[in-house]
Structures are given as structure tokens and as C-alpha cells.
Amino acid sequence: MSERYQKQQENRSALPPMSIIECVDVSKTYSEGKLTVDVLRDINFSVGVGEQVAVVGASGSGKSTLLHLLGGLADPTEGRIMIDGQDINQLSQSARGELRNSALGFVYQFHHLLPEFTALENVAMPLWIRRMDSNDAITLAEDMLAKVGLEKRMGHKPGELSGGERQRAAIARALVAKPKCIMADEPTGNLDTKTAESIHQLMLSLNTEFKTSLIVVTHDMNLARKMERIVGIENGRIVNKSDN
């Protein structure tokens, strides 16, 4: 990383960024042999502090790819992505990993909890990765599990939890490090209607409580309409942006 870039980032960090996530002229192309597929083209949008944004679109429209790019899990073919004021294209892989751990939390359709660990250990894991004192990490994980209604299920492993309980544990894990933004990819797509509704309400209430920005990729327009803003993706392009 150049000294000039480091100075730019230091100057930017003197003031809080207006946007937690920002993408500028972002495109993503996949190539295999002679076949080239433009998955995303000329994407421009940002997510403000504490804002709730739903990204909607048909299967294959590019919305999950966009979420991966915004989370620094993949690189754009063209364009620039800023996370908490930092240009992730300019960061080393280790620096990018540290930024993700400190600024972002992820929730997926399938919870991705580690099956050999308890709910409590799964939620404490991001803090242990930060090398936080083990006892402090456990205390924070216990508090977060209580907030999502799992105070009596902390010692259970994922296989002993219901689908809704596993997703609540995944949300607790995403929030325990107090990230600036939660990114959720079809977080209720694998749940029944009643459980999905309870997860919707939980995510929105925690967003309000912690002032954490929330980006949700979803097919579920019931959830999307509860968010502050809806961004539509069609054939790799943003086709509409609306406020609810």
C-alpha cells in the first residue's frame, strides 16, 4: 500500500463517512474459455449509516453477486467499492479480512454455523478471531444470544436447534462484533412463513437498536416492503430505486 494512499485514508478517517457502503461504476464479468458473461454492469449506489436497503430481483439477476462484491468477498471487474470509507480494491487480502471482521456482519440463507460448536461458541467465534479475551467474548456472545431469544439454548449445537433458532444464532453471530453493516442473503428463504416473519421482525428491531445498516438480498417482497428502500436488479443493472 503506497504512502500516498495511506495518507488519503487517514484524512478520510478524520470524518465519519456519509455512506457505510458505496459502489461506483461497478461491473462484474465472468469468463470461461470463449464464453463471457456480464453479471453486473455500471452499478452505482450507496447505503447510509443505519439505513435499511432491500435488493430484489429474479434468480440470476446478479443480486447475490452484488452482495458478495459489496462485502469484499469478490473483486469487481471494473469500478470501485468503498466500505466504511476505505477503497477495498487498494487493500491487501489480510487488511480486507480485518475490515470485513470489524465493519461487516453476514447472514446467509443457510446459517453456516459450525456443527461441532455450541451456539454460544459459534457466536463468540468472530470475537476470538479478533483475539479478544475468551471470557469477554463469551460474555458478549451470551448477551447477544439473549437479545435474539436464545438464552436457554446457548449450550446446544446447531443440529439440536430448529431452523429458526439456527438463523437467530447466525444473526447473533453477525451482530456480536457490533459491525457498521449487516449483509443478509435470502436470510429467510429456507424458513416457513411464520418463522420467516419472526426473523424479519428481529432483524429490523436489531437494526433500529444498534443503528447498524442493513442490506438484504431477497425474493420476499413482504420483507422488502418493510425496508426503507428497495433497489431492483434486472439483467445485471439497477432498474429502479424506491423509498417505502
N, C-alpha and C positions, 0 to 999 in steps of 0.2 A: 504494500500500500504506500503510495507516494506521500511525501511530507505535505505537499500542497493539498492533497485530498484530506489528509488528517486535519489540517487547519480548517478546511471548509466544514468538516463535520463538527469540529469543536465550536466554530462560530454558530453553526445551526443549532447546536445543543444548548446555546445560551438562552434561547427562547423555545418554549414548547411548540412542536409542530401543530398547525391547524388541522392537519389530517393525520390519522394514525396509519392509514394505507393509501397510497396513491400510485396509479399506473398511468404512464404517458406513452401513447403511440405503441402499445404493446401488441405484438403478433407472435404466434407460435406455429411453426411448420414442422411436420414430421416427414422424413424421407426414408424410403426403403427401396433400394435399387433405383429403378427409373420412376417409381411412384412417389409423388409429392402431395401431401395433404395439408391444406391450410386450415388449422383447427381454430385459431383466433386471428382476427385482423383488425388492426387500428383501434384497440381498446383504450379508452380514456375515461377514468372515473376515480373518485376518491371516497374515503369513508372517514367521517369526522369523529372526534372524541365522544364516546358514549352513544354513537349512532347505531341504529338497528337497520340493516340492509338485507333484503332477500334477493337472491339471484335465481331467476326462474328461466326455464327453457326446456324444450323437448330433449329426450335422451339423444346424446350425440351432438348436442348444440355447442358444446365447448365449455359449459359452466363448471364442471369439475376440474377441467384443465386450468381454467382461470383461477380457481381457488388454490390449486397447487402452486401456480406461479405467484399469487399474492402471498402465500405462506413461505416462499423461498424454497419450496421442495423441488422445483424445476426452474430452468432458466428460459427466459423468453428468447425467441429467435431475433426479434428486434424490439426496441423500446426500453423503457426504464421503469423499475418498480422501487418505490420508497416504502420502508417500514419504519415507523416512528422517527421519520426524518433522515434515515440512512439509506443510501442507494445500495441495495443488496448486490447489484452487479459488480460493485467495487470491493466487496468483502471476500476474504478467504473463506474456505469451507468451514474452518473452525470458528471464525468470527460470525459467520452466518448462523451456525448452530447455536452459538451463545445468544445471538439476537433473538432467534426463534424461542429459545428457552425462557428468555426474560420478558419478551414482548407479546408472545402469541400463545394461545391455547387451542388445541384441536379436538373436535368431536366428530366421530365418523358414524356412518350407518351401522356398521358392525363395531362394537365397542373397543376392540383391540386391547382389552385388559390382558395382563399376563396370567395365564391359568394357574401357574404354580404358586402365585402370591395371593394373599388375602386382599379384600377391598381396601383395607387400611394401608397395606404395603403398596398397592398399586397407586393410590392417591399420593402417598409420600414420595414415590419414585422421582418425580421431577425435582423435588427439593434435595433428595440425596444426590441426584446428578449435579446439582449446584454445589455439592459438598457442604450443605447445611448440617449443623449438628443433628445427630439422629433423633434425639429426644425432642428438639424443637420442631423437626419435620413431622414427627408423629403427632405432636400437639396440634399443629396447623391442619394436618390431614384429618384428625378427629373432629376438629371444629367444622371443617368443610363438609365432611360426611354428615354431620348433624344438620347442617343447613339444607342438605338435599334429602333429609328424612331417612338416613341410613344409620342412625346412631346405634341401632340394635343389630346391625348386620355387618359391622366392621370386621369381625373375625372370620367371615365367610369368604370362600374362594368363588371366582366367577361362576363356576359350574353349579354352585349351590344357590345362586341368585336368579330371580326371574329376569326376563328381558328388560322390563322397565327399571328394575333395580340395577342391572348392569349398566344401563345407559345413564342412570343417575350417578353411579360411581365414576363413569367416564367424564361426566360434566364436572364432578368434584375434582377429578384429576386435572382437567383443563383449567380450572379456576384457582387451584390451590396456590399457585405462584403469583397470583394477582396480575395477570397479563393485561396489556393495553387493549388487546383484541382477541375475541374468540372466533374461530373459523369452524363452521359446522357443515359437514357434507351429508345431506339427507339424514339428519340425526334421528328422525322418527320413521324412516322408511321401512324398518323391519318390525314395527310395533303395531298392535291393534289400535283401533280408533280411540278408545277410552284412555289407554296408556299414552298414546301419542299426544293427546290433548293435555294430559298432566305434565308431560315433558315440555310441551310448548310453553305452558304457563310458568313452569320452573325456570326455563331459560330466560324468559322475558323478565321475570321478577328479579333474578340474579343480575341481569343486565342493568336494571334500574338500581339495585342495591350497591353494586360495585362500580358503576359508571364505566363498565367495560364495553367497548364497541363490539358489535355482534354482526357477523356476516354468515348468512345461512343459505346454502345451495339446497333447493328443494323443488320437488314436483307438486308439493302440497300447497295449493293456493289458499287453503284455510289458514295455514301458518303464515304464508307470505303476506296476506292482507292484514295480519296483526303487527307487522313490522312497520317502521316509519317510512321506509322507501323500498320500492320494488325496481330492480334492474332486470330487463328482459334480454336474453341472449338467443339469437337465431342465426344459424349458419356461421357461427364464429364472430358475429358482430352484435354490438348493443343496439337493440331496435327500439327500446323505449325506456324511459326512466320516469317513475311517478312517485309522488308523495301520497301516503294514505291519510 
